[in-house]
Amino acid sequence: MFYEIVSVIVAGMSSVAPARATPTRSSSLPSPSPTPSPARRRRRAVDWRVRFAVLSLIWGFSFLLIKVGTQGYAPFQVTFGRLFFGTAVLAVAMAVQRSRLPRGVRTWAHMAVAAFFLNALPFSLFAYAELTIPSTLAGICNATTPLWGMVLSMVALSEDRPTRRRAAGLGIGFVGVLTVLGAWQGFSGLDMAGTAMALLASLSYAVGWIYVRRTLAGRSESHLSMTGAQLFLGMLQLAVVTPLFTSFPTSFPVVELLAVVALGALGTGVAVLLQYGMVAEVGPTTASMVTYFIPVIATAAGVALLDEQLSWNTPVGALIVLAGAALTQSRGPKRRAREDQP
């Protein structure tokens, strides 16, 4: 997945690069012309609402794919595969669009830090977390990212001061987290280490988004170019770490391998391209609303396909978390209209 929450989530998720750090229209879209370009015609051929639904499904099912992948491969291997296939998809897209890679040592250094906090670290934490917690809980923990983001932005971004509504959203979101975890039961039945890793992954997204806003926002390179380079750097980081902590697989289970391929190619590569197009077409605020559907789909997928158990407090708490997250992301009408100008 907001990139300040999408990306969320990115990525994103997140992952992906921040929506609010997206370059201006002049740097990310072709200049207006009397005859629409083929790229624009393709965007109009499929309504953005359809692409919004597809993106919601892809990111919602990502937590199920992580769960399946870790049943056959080590978490670091799942993360490396995810970044490898995601990078491959963006590399093809960059070649087709002839996007140039960013330049400058300092820029690449900033992107390496962003890749760590937005890709390498949270992807790995979620993979390790799902060894011991349900994919449904991981998806809900992912929804806490805007709550972390608000807390951190109060410290790191002087221009992003909380309103009463956003402060209330933070409190509501915190209550939702406690509801999901069953605090009144003493957190019984939960693996606290796995839950903590999932929450730390969400915190990592928030740290990464704020870092990107402070160091990489407003650059002239395209969103696709920056994101592709970021994923490539994340893949290199995992290429170094994975052999140190895992041994080469002695077998390659087909179902688990396909889950990793889908997680990377669809959940990371194609999802970024869909998000990139929607941000350019309808603006980051509207595009970021996909984040609110992710835990719902992740929960439904985990229960229906993995037979994960679901107590009443999990969906109720998830709804409270999402309500709080929505309030923390609320903006005044003028600022919201300005951000949504594609």
Protein Blocks (a to p, Z undefined) as FASTA:
>chain_A
ZZllnmpomlnopadddfklpccfklmcccddfbdcfklmmmmmpcfklmmmmmmmmmmm
mmmmmmmmmmmbcfklmmmmmmmmmmmmmmmmmmmnopacdedjklmmmmmmmmmmmmmm
mmmmmmmmmmmpcfklmmmmmmmmmmmmmmmmmmmmmklccdfklmmmmmmmmmmmmmmn
ommnoogoiafklmmmmmmmmmmmmmmmmmmmmmmgoiabdfklmmmmmmmmmmmmmmmm
mmmmpccdfbdcfklmmmmmmmmmmmmmmmmmmmmmmmmmnojklmmmmmmmmmmmmmmm
mmmmnopacdfklmmmmmmmmmmmmmmmpccfklmmmmmmZZ
